Amino acid sequence: MASRNAVSATTTGEDPPIHSIRVRIVLGVQRVDATLSLIKGDVAMKRRTHIYYTPEQKAIIWDRYKQGDSLHDIARMFDFFYSSIMPTFHQTGGYRPPVRKRHRLALSLD
């Protein structure tokens, strides 16, 4: 009888009675084995290492950046993606850092 009320209410344009509305929510859940298993011969992703640029390479990066080259072009020179040289610019806010020099009174091994 409840289903007949719901049908008749929809055909007449009225809201169906609350007691006749049935909502069934089905969530599709699939179990996944997310355990890394090297015993089976699965291949794990290789961890990316940090790239340390030499002062000469950093100078080239900053010179090319000042000339207006894109990050993609600069990174292509070093055979890397542009995301590998972005930290060089983000650390100083896009400004070339000043050349480091020690204070004249600093201790030295000489």
Steps between C-alpha positions, in 0.01 A plus 500: 500500500787735573638456150157579348489826702844595377402436138170682524663797673759536225240487224285765666793732569473477876783408733485134598442419866822472700422148621482374141844622392773241525856591432759236444861610492747248375864583530729303278798404709778298353775351709848570374820337612723805546779312672836526329607150421847459361484126554265457206736690273304827501694812416497783750531865404849642523550779749604826340825644629568867561701672228785712633614761249857629506555876535593512131176328401301737721671796335399366158143449622477856632661649187259320270207597724603866487522481118136396498527129424216286628545248779433223250784618275743535791414157638535347154866614500562276800277215373253546787140603533425860594381391844860408587623859462197671655637474858801705389265791427253446781763509774577867428166610359627525142789732584860398449659446843800716588846349471602349832810639663639457847545784742857625528511409870365146452725215606687317228748215479779724360 
